[in-house]
Amino acid sequence: MDFSEITSQSKQAVTEILEGARLTKGSLFVVGCSSSEILGDQIGTATNLDSANAVFDGIVPVLKENGIFMAAQCCEHLNRALVVEREVMEKYGFEQVNAIPQPNHAGGAFATVCYQRFNDPVLVESINQKADAGIDIGGTMIGMHMHHVVVPMRISLRKIGAAPIICARHRPKYVGGQRAIYDEGLM
């Protein structure tokens, strides 16, 4: 596996999502990542820290450069809790929970890498559907973390490594019915 290619693909994917989602500084971006799926294996069966680090290296610098916060989803063994920087928890009023993600037990490789590499990581049970956009690498089911109206996004990539990706952003709800006029910039 060429991990530099995984980093390149991750960087390209997040760059395209940010361009299409029109996020502003301080927005929240959720990442769900199966390191097993990246390698072509079934989710949860071949946890790999190298592929998780490669994704981190591609995504995090782009988000930081744009002033976007990241939430990294854990696996179902930690009930899809999320790793965030303490600053994010405090800004959004999220509640900290007590667990440390592990690659082969509970949490998964990507959440473990984020917990190890963030400046001041904490685990929160929920981000209360506050994610403005995100990427699901390998079928990790990030939708529960997104605002209520989620819009799928098509980007030029369909996979990172062997893992299929689904990209999404939110948009404000439409209200007012057929007489309403909508702001095209929010669609």
C-alpha positions as CSV (number, residue, x, y, z in Angstrom):
1,M,0.0,0.0,0.0
2,D,1.3,3.4,-1.0
3,F,0.6,5.5,2.1
4,S,1.8,8.7,0.4
5,E,-1.0,8.2,-2.2
6,I,-3.5,7.8,0.7
7,T,-2.3,11.1,2.1
8,S,-2.6,12.7,-1.4
9,Q,-6.1,11.4,-1.9
10,S,-7.3,12.5,1.5
11,K,-5.9,16.0,0.9
12,Q,-7.6,16.2,-2.5
13,A,-10.9,15.0,-1.1
14,V,-11.1,17.4,1.8
15,T,-10.0,20.3,-0.4
16,E,-12.8,19.6,-2.9
17,I,-15.3,19.2,0.0
18,L,-14.3,22.5,1.5
19,E,-14.6,24.2,-1.9
20,G,-18.0,22.8,-2.5
21,A,-19.4,23.1,1.0
22,R,-18.6,26.9,1.4
23,L,-17.6,26.4,5.0
24,T,-16.5,29.4,7.1
25,K,-13.8,29.7,9.7
26,G,-14.9,27.9,12.9
27,S,-17.1,25.3,11.0
28,L,-17.1,21.7,12.2
29,F,-16.0,18.9,9.9
30,V,-16.6,15.3,10.9
31,V,-14.4,12.4,9.7
32,G,-15.3,8.7,9.9
33,C,-12.5,6.5,8.7
34,S,-12.1,2.7,8.4
35,S,-8.4,1.9,8.1
36,S,-9.4,-1.6,7.2
37,E,-11.5,-0.5,4.3
38,I,-8.7,1.6,3.0
39,L,-6.6,-1.5,2.7
40,G,-9.4,-3.4,1.0
41,D,-10.5,-5.4,4.0
42,Q,-13.9,-5.4,5.7
43,I,-14.4,-2.7,8.3
44,G,-13.0,-3.6,11.7
45,T,-11.0,-6.5,10.5
46,A,-7.5,-5.1,9.6
47,T,-7.0,-2.0,11.7
48,N,-3.9,-0.2,10.4
49,L,-2.3,2.8,12.1
50,D,-0.2,3.6,9.0
51,S,-3.3,4.2,6.8
52,A,-4.9,6.2,9.6
53,N,-1.8,8.4,9.9
54,A,-1.8,8.9,6.2
55,V,-5.4,10.1,6.2
56,F,-4.7,12.4,9.2
57,D,-1.7,13.9,7.3
58,G,-3.9,14.6,4.3
59,I,-6.9,16.1,6.1
60,V,-5.8,17.9,9.2
61,P,-3.4,20.5,7.5
62,V,-6.1,21.5,5.0
63,L,-8.6,22.0,7.8
64,K,-6.2,23.9,10.0
65,E,-5.2,26.1,7.1
66,N,-8.9,27.0,6.6
67,G,-9.7,27.5,10.3
68,I,-12.1,24.5,10.2
69,F,-12.4,22.3,13.3
70,M,-12.4,18.5,13.1
71,A,-14.3,15.8,14.9
72,A,-13.0,12.2,14.5
73,Q,-15.6,9.5,14.9
74,C,-14.8,6.4,16.9
75,C,-16.1,3.0,16.0
76,E,-19.3,1.5,17.3
77,H,-17.5,-0.1,20.3
78,L,-17.3,3.5,21.7
79,N,-20.8,4.3,20.5
80,R,-19.4,6.5,17.7
81,A,-18.1,9.0,20.3
82,L,-15.8,11.7,18.8
83,V,-12.3,12.9,19.4
84,V,-12.1,16.7,19.3
85,E,-9.7,19.3,20.6
86,R,-10.6,20.6,24.0
87,E,-11.1,24.0,22.4
88,V,-13.9,22.6,20.2
89,M,-15.6,20.9,23.2
90,E,-15.6,24.2,25.1
91,K,-16.7,26.4,22.1
92,Y,-19.7,24.2,21.3
93,G,-20.5,23.2,24.9
94,F,-20.0,19.4,24.3
95,E,-19.8,17.1,27.2
96,Q,-16.6,15.1,27.8
97,V,-16.7,11.4,28.4
98,N,-14.0,9.1,29.7
99,A,-12.5,6.7,27.2
100,I,-9.3,6.5,25.3
101,P,-9.6,5.2,21.7
102,Q,-7.6,2.1,21.0
103,P,-6.8,0.7,17.5
104,N,-7.7,-3.0,18.1
105,H,-10.2,-2.8,20.9
106,A,-12.5,0.2,20.9
107,G,-12.2,3.4,18.9
108,G,-10.4,2.4,15.8
109,A,-7.1,3.4,14.2
110,F,-8.2,6.9,13.0
111,A,-9.7,8.0,16.3
112,T,-6.6,6.6,18.1
113,V,-4.3,8.6,15.8
114,C,-6.3,11.8,16.3
115,Y,-6.2,11.2,20.1
116,Q,-2.5,10.8,19.9
117,R,-1.8,13.7,17.6
118,F,-4.3,16.4,18.6
119,N,-2.9,19.2,20.8
120,D,-5.4,18.7,23.7
121,P,-7.7,15.8,22.7
122,V,-10.9,14.9,24.5
123,L,-13.6,12.4,23.8
124,V,-17.2,13.6,23.6
125,E,-20.2,11.4,23.3
126,S,-21.9,13.6,20.8
127,I,-21.4,16.8,18.8
128,N,-25.2,17.3,18.9
129,Q,-25.6,17.2,15.1
130,K,-23.4,20.3,14.6
131,A,-21.2,19.1,11.8
132,D,-21.3,21.4,8.8
133,A,-19.7,18.9,6.4
134,G,-17.8,15.6,6.5
135,I,-16.3,12.6,4.9
136,D,-17.1,9.0,5.5
137,I,-14.2,6.8,4.4
138,G,-15.3,3.1,4.3
139,G,-18.9,3.1,5.4
140,T,-18.5,4.4,9.0
141,M,-21.9,6.2,9.1
142,I,-21.2,9.8,10.0
143,G,-24.7,11.1,9.2
144,M,-25.8,11.1,12.9
145,H,-23.3,13.9,13.5
146,M,-24.6,16.3,10.7
147,H,-27.1,19.1,10.8
148,H,-30.6,18.1,9.9
149,V,-30.5,18.8,6.2
150,V,-27.6,16.8,4.8
151,V,-26.7,17.1,1.1
152,P,-24.5,14.5,-0.5
153,M,-21.6,15.9,-2.4
154,R,-19.9,14.4,-5.5
155,I,-16.2,15.1,-5.8
156,S,-13.7,13.8,-8.4
157,L,-12.6,10.9,-6.1
158,R,-14.8,7.9,-5.4
159,K,-12.3,6.1,-3.1
160,I,-9.4,6.6,-0.7
161,G,-7.2,3.6,-1.1
162,A,-9.8,0.8,-1.6
163,A,-12.4,2.5,0.7
164,P,-15.5,4.0,-0.9
165,I,-16.1,7.6,0.3
166,I,-19.3,9.5,0.8
167,C,-19.0,13.2,1.2
168,A,-21.7,15.5,2.7
169,R,-22.5,19.0,3.6
170,H,-25.5,20.6,5.3
171,R,-27.7,23.4,4.1
172,P,-30.3,25.4,5.9
173,K,-33.9,24.1,5.8
174,Y,-36.2,25.4,3.1
175,V,-39.3,27.1,4.7
176,G,-42.2,29.0,3.2
177,G,-43.5,26.7,0.4
178,Q,-43.9,27.6,-3.3
179,R,-44.2,31.4,-2.7
180,A,-40.9,31.6,-1.0
181,I,-37.7,32.9,-2.6
182,Y,-34.5,31.3,-1.5
183,D,-31.0,32.5,-1.2
184,E,-29.0,30.7,-3.9
185,G,-25.9,31.1,-1.8
186,L,-27.2,28.8,0.9
187,M,-28.4,26.0,-1.4
